[in-house]
Each structure stands twice: as C-alpha cells, then as structure tokens.
C-alpha cells in the first residue's frame, strides 16, 4: 500500500465556560486533531483499498497523542471521543471509511481501555466543508450528558485528491447538561453501552 | 477581567507540503479567539470605553494563548493579525472599540518589538461566520513573504449579543514564498514598514 503523504495538520481546542447559564467550575474542553493527507485512490475505482488502514495507524497515534497533549497531557481527563473524515471530490465515501479502524484504534490505545464504540461520521466535500463530528462517552455510549459534537473544517482542504481525517476528544459533559438519562457516575463499564 | 468570556478557542495550523513539495521547516500559524458578551448589544451607546478596556485585556490573554499553542516564546513570533466579528445586535464600531485603541499594546509587550501595524479586519455576522484574520510581519509591514491570512470559525458564535475576538500569531510566513519583495533578513525595523 502507498505511503501516507501529509500536507497539513490542524489542532483546535475549545474551552467552554458557560452557555448562558451558570459558569462551570471546570470549563468543558473539546479538542480536534485534523490531518490532510493525499488520497492514493483518488480519480479511479480501486477494488483493494483495505491495506491502507494499517498504513494510517502511525498517523492516528500521532493525532491521538497530539490531542491529549493539547488537553494538558493527562489521558485520564478525556471523557468523550469521536472521529470523522471528509473525502475530496475525486474520491469516494468508502475511502473515508478507511479511517474507522485506525482512528478508533489510536484513541483506545492512547486512552487505555476505553470501552465504547467511537462515534463517527463522514462525507465527500470540497475545501472548507464543515463536518459535525459526533461525540459520546468513552466507556458507555448511553451516557446522555456526554452526547455532544464538534464542528471542524479547514478553509483549503480537502482538495479533490485529498482526505481530511479528524479525531475529537472532550473532557466532560455538555456545559449545562440537564436532560437526564444515564449518568457518567452510573456506568457499569462492561459492554461499552451502559 | 472585564470581559465576560463564554468560550475560548485556539487553532494551530501546520503546513508540511504544498503542491507535493516539502515545506521545511513546516510553516505554523495559531489563532486564539474569545467569545464575549457584548455589553452594548441592542442599544446605541455613545461611550465605548468599556469595550476598549476589554480589548486591552483580550490583547494580553489571546496573545499568550496563541504563543502557548505554538509552543514558542513571544520573541520567536514573526507575524500577527487581529479580527472581530460582532453578533447581529451589535455594531461594527463595537469591534473597532475592542481592536483599535488598546488591544495592540499588550500584544506587542508579549511578543517583543512589533513596530508594524497589526493588520485587522472586522465584520458583523451570525454564528459560524468565517473570519479572515489578515497577517503581516510584526516588525516590518512590507515583508512580502509574510503577507498572509488565516480563516477561523466558531460554529456557535457570535450569538446576537456576543463578539468574537481573535488574534493570530505565526512563527513563519507563507509556505513557499517566491514573489520577491522585502525579505525578513532585510528588515531594518525602525519605522515598522521596512
């Protein structure tokens, strides 16, 4: 499989103090690591693409480490995660699906034994396309306070023959979470769901 | 702090290749943005002193956040820029009050020198509006390799009664500059221009 060619990396960190209600004692932080890579399958239909997933593992790990570093360096503060991809117009949605395994593997590797599935989304789009990356609790998908999302995008990416890869980590619940459901304190942590 | 800050977002962009050609060392830009309450939203107020003082505070805070995100001392910064987007219940003059009278002094104090004008832009817009922060060399405005811009967006800001204030700092110019003009090693640094 071809080598991963990286054009650009972007790190975005949001720190949310309030959203019109009481100011949070500990602000919520959301961080995104974005990487713009060349799409080796752009412009043609290629049947065998799955081998590229393994090639993406080192980049995934680098992005997951950069996210933890951007959040202060301690993986224990990470409570939510998500991932996504935007495929440039000369590629297909299936190329974005190549990110599921390496993106998920990288975050689990860095965060210890996170049990929940990593929420994800993907689309085909042009430069500047925005992607709402879904976020859920790292150990129990049903924790309602941690259902969240982070909008990401880069003005000049993805070009037609590129893929924009995204990983997102968050440090807590929505800043004024108050619609009930399973709480983080009630997680059993056996099946990744509750 | 006079400013009532709802949220702070930082962005770091690192360009590794351009048109397949390596950028060595990679060019890096950072922006730090604060979403603040606009104390004058919805009314015409003659005296904008409060916003000027908020501008002074944000000048220090956001510059520190931007260089921290780049991981460099202030003195290693090469170019800078500033911008504000006012929510729909505010006026463009509110952005001017934040950006122009007092914001620059703490920026220059943090970065050292800064003889050049800090290039700026302002607009009124809704949540998610794209803000193009102009960039220029901090000691000599005519350094052509450092004429640049950085687009940022915060999807949920500015709300109608808010202002998004951003400062961008780089440790480099454009990725592969080759249109001539004054170069950074030719800076005299006396008049802020050359």
Contacts between the chains, C-beta under 8 A, distances in Angstrom:
chain1	res1	chain2	res2	distance
A	5	B	17	7.0
A	5	B	20	7.9
A	6	B	16	5.1
A	6	B	17	7.1
A	7	B	15	7.0
A	7	B	16	5.9
A	7	B	17	4.9
A	7	B	18	7.4
A	8	B	13	6.6
A	8	B	14	6.5
A	8	B	15	5.0
A	8	B	16	6.2
A	8	B	17	7.9
A	9	B	13	7.5
A	9	B	14	4.6
A	9	B	16	7.1
A	10	B	11	6.6
A	10	B	12	6.7
A	10	B	13	4.9
A	10	B	14	7.4
A	11	B	10	7.8
A	11	B	11	7.3
A	11	B	12	4.5
A	11	B	69	7.4
A	12	B	9	6.6
A	12	B	10	7.1
A	12	B	11	5.1
A	12	B	12	7.9
A	13	B	9	6.8
A	13	B	10	4.8
A	13	B	69	7.5
A	14	B	7	6.3
A	14	B	8	7.6
A	14	B	9	4.6
A	14	B	154	7.5
A	15	B	7	6.5
A	15	B	8	4.5
A	15	B	9	7.3
A	16	B	6	7.2
A	16	B	7	5.0
A	17	B	5	5.8
A	17	B	6	5.8
A	17	B	7	6.3
A	17	B	8	7.8
A	18	B	6	5.7
A	19	B	6	6.7
A	20	B	6	7.9
A	130	B	128	7.9
A	130	B	153	7.8
A	130	B	155	7.3
A	151	B	128	7.6
A	151	B	153	7.9
A	151	B	155	3.8
A	153	B	153	7.3
A	154	B	13	7.6
A	155	B	130	7.5
A	155	B	151	4.0
